[in-house]
Amino acid sequence: MKFFKKLIRGIVVAFFASTILSVVVLRFVPVFFTPLMFIRCYQQVKEGRELRLSHHWVSLDRISEHMPVAVIASEDANFIKHHGFDFKAIEHAAKRNMKHPEKRKLGASTISQQTAKNVFLWPGRSWLRKGLEVYFTALIELMWSKERIMEVYLNSIETGEGLYGVEAIANENWGLRAEQLSKSQCALIAVTLPNPRRFSSKHPSAYIQKRQQRILREMNYVKKFGAQSGK
């Protein structure tokens, strides 16, 4: 019995030590690979498709000043204010989903939650994964600045089939670097992020173009972000 208690205690200590260390390290070190990248590569091989993975890390000051504004307007209007979780948005989503169960589920994940999921976890809806997402979100909010969270987010998000990060999609779509993206292009990328393998920012549908225009209007009410705000 003592052996199992020691074993469990050791596992718990190892878990917290390794996860906290990884969050501390990634506060300074670029995130070159994520679990989702490996999962997508495995899926491509399994389905007999061409292996494709394009990811180029760039610092936040080498990304268009419009890109953080676009994702805040599209994904997380209260990103600057909250501490990882937008409880008002969660409450709104819960009420709407209960009132209209026949419609597509409305999510309320913040940019911080999405960053935690992208970097440390795997896709899924289990309670275990959700619990770990809450844990890692709290850690990065505690140990990283908002600028670092945004920088990692913009470099780790899936932006298309085999594409990860803003630099990769800018080059794929328009032959540009991330810092050269226009306000309109940033809005177009942002509105496809909920499902970038279904919605194309290169050949946007009428639906995506309509959403792009809405985000462009909302971007006018979002302040410039982080290092960009001093420009």
Buried (B, 14 or more C-beta within 10 A) or exposed (E): EEEEEEEEEEEEEEEEEEBEEBBEEBBEEEBEEBBBBEEBBEEBEEEEEEEEBBBBBBEBEBBBBBBBBBBBBBBBBBBEEBEBBBEEBBEEBEEBBEEEEEEEEEEBBBBBBBBBBBBBBEEEEEEEEBEBBEBBBBBBBEEBEBBBBBBBBBBBBBBBBBBBBBBBBBBBBBEBBBBBBEBBBBBBBBBBBEEBEEBBBEEBEEEBEEBBEEBBEBBEEBEEBBBBEEE
